[in-house]
Amino acid sequence: MDEAPMSTMSPSTQVRETLRDSRAARLLRRPVEAFAFWTAILLPFVYLPMLFGGFENTTSLLLFAGLLLANVVALLVGHDHKRE
């Protein structure tokens, strides 16, 4: 009796592949990637003046760090925009 081989994928990998193949994920992927791509391009124009203006207080420094983190996330998410 031949037994089917056990799946070597972890549960989190199976969930990611299921989400990747789902219809909703396919419909949302392109617009989300496009938005992230353009956000990654335009966001430096927002925080660049902050670099030249300096940081007067902790709030402005935290805002800059948050914008920088958002830029990194946008770069990662939008990396595959318009790639075939």
C-alpha positions as a Markdown table, in Angstrom:
| # | Residue | x | y | z |
|---|---|---|---|---|
| 1 | Met | 0.0 | 0.0 | 0.0 |
| 2 | Asp | 1.5 | 3.3 | -1.1 |
| 3 | Glu | 1.0 | 6.2 | 1.3 |
| 4 | Ala | 0.9 | 9.7 | 0.1 |
| 5 | Pro | 4.0 | 11.6 | 1.1 |
| 6 | Met | 3.5 | 14.0 | 4.0 |
| 7 | Ser | 3.6 | 17.7 | 3.2 |
| 8 | Thr | 6.9 | 19.3 | 4.1 |
| 9 | Met | 5.4 | 22.8 | 4.1 |
| 10 | Ser | 4.9 | 24.5 | 7.4 |
| 11 | Pro | 1.4 | 25.7 | 8.3 |
| 12 | Ser | 2.4 | 29.3 | 7.8 |
| 13 | Thr | 3.7 | 28.5 | 4.4 |
| 14 | Gln | 0.5 | 26.7 | 3.5 |
| 15 | Val | -1.6 | 29.7 | 4.7 |
| 16 | Arg | 0.6 | 32.1 | 2.6 |
| 17 | Glu | 0.2 | 30.0 | -0.5 |
| 18 | Thr | -3.5 | 29.7 | 0.0 |
| 19 | Leu | -3.8 | 33.5 | 0.4 |
| 20 | Arg | -1.6 | 34.0 | -2.7 |
| 21 | Asp | -3.9 | 31.8 | -4.8 |
| 22 | Ser | -7.1 | 33.2 | -3.5 |
| 23 | Arg | -9.2 | 35.4 | -5.8 |
| 24 | Ala | -9.3 | 38.3 | -3.4 |
| 25 | Ala | -5.5 | 38.3 | -3.1 |
| 26 | Arg | -5.1 | 38.2 | -6.8 |
| 27 | Leu | -7.5 | 41.2 | -7.2 |
| 28 | Leu | -5.9 | 43.3 | -4.5 |
| 29 | Arg | -2.2 | 42.5 | -5.2 |
| 30 | Arg | -1.7 | 44.8 | -8.2 |
| 31 | Pro | -3.3 | 47.9 | -6.7 |
| 32 | Val | -1.6 | 47.4 | -3.4 |
| 33 | Glu | 1.8 | 46.9 | -5.1 |
| 34 | Ala | 1.2 | 50.0 | -7.2 |
| 35 | Phe | 0.2 | 52.1 | -4.2 |
| 36 | Ala | 3.2 | 50.9 | -2.3 |
| 37 | Phe | 5.6 | 51.5 | -5.2 |
| 38 | Trp | 4.5 | 55.1 | -5.7 |
| 39 | Thr | 4.4 | 55.7 | -2.0 |
| 40 | Ala | 8.0 | 54.5 | -1.8 |
| 41 | Ile | 9.0 | 57.0 | -4.5 |
| 42 | Leu | 7.1 | 60.0 | -3.2 |
| 43 | Leu | 7.6 | 59.6 | 0.6 |
| 44 | Pro | 11.2 | 60.9 | 0.6 |
| 45 | Phe | 9.9 | 64.2 | -0.7 |
| 46 | Val | 7.9 | 64.4 | 2.6 |
| 47 | Tyr | 10.7 | 63.6 | 5.0 |
| 48 | Leu | 13.6 | 65.1 | 3.1 |
| 49 | Pro | 12.8 | 68.7 | 4.3 |
| 50 | Met | 12.7 | 67.3 | 7.9 |
| 51 | Leu | 16.3 | 66.3 | 7.5 |
| 52 | Phe | 17.4 | 69.8 | 6.4 |
| 53 | Gly | 15.2 | 71.5 | 9.0 |
| 54 | Gly | 16.5 | 69.6 | 11.9 |
| 55 | Phe | 14.6 | 68.0 | 14.8 |
| 56 | Glu | 13.4 | 70.4 | 17.4 |
| 57 | Asn | 11.8 | 67.8 | 19.7 |
| 58 | Thr | 11.2 | 64.1 | 20.2 |
| 59 | Thr | 7.9 | 64.2 | 18.3 |
| 60 | Ser | 9.5 | 65.4 | 15.1 |
| 61 | Leu | 12.2 | 62.7 | 15.5 |
| 62 | Leu | 9.6 | 60.0 | 16.0 |
| 63 | Leu | 7.6 | 61.3 | 13.0 |
| 64 | Phe | 10.7 | 61.1 | 10.9 |
| 65 | Ala | 11.5 | 57.5 | 12.1 |
| 66 | Gly | 7.9 | 56.5 | 11.4 |
| 67 | Leu | 8.1 | 57.9 | 7.9 |
| 68 | Leu | 11.4 | 56.2 | 7.3 |
| 69 | Leu | 9.9 | 52.9 | 8.4 |
| 70 | Ala | 6.8 | 53.4 | 6.2 |
| 71 | Asn | 9.2 | 54.0 | 3.3 |
| 72 | Val | 11.0 | 50.8 | 3.9 |
| 73 | Val | 7.7 | 48.8 | 4.1 |
| 74 | Ala | 6.5 | 50.5 | 0.9 |
| 75 | Leu | 9.7 | 49.5 | -0.8 |
| 76 | Leu | 9.3 | 45.9 | 0.2 |
| 77 | Val | 5.6 | 45.7 | -0.7 |
| 78 | Gly | 5.9 | 47.6 | -4.0 |
| 79 | His | 9.1 | 46.0 | -5.1 |
| 80 | Asp | 7.4 | 43.7 | -7.7 |
| 81 | His | 5.2 | 46.4 | -9.2 |
| 82 | Lys | 5.1 | 46.0 | -13.0 |
| 83 | Arg | 7.5 | 43.1 | -13.1 |
| 84 | Glu | 6.5 | 40.2 | -15.3 |
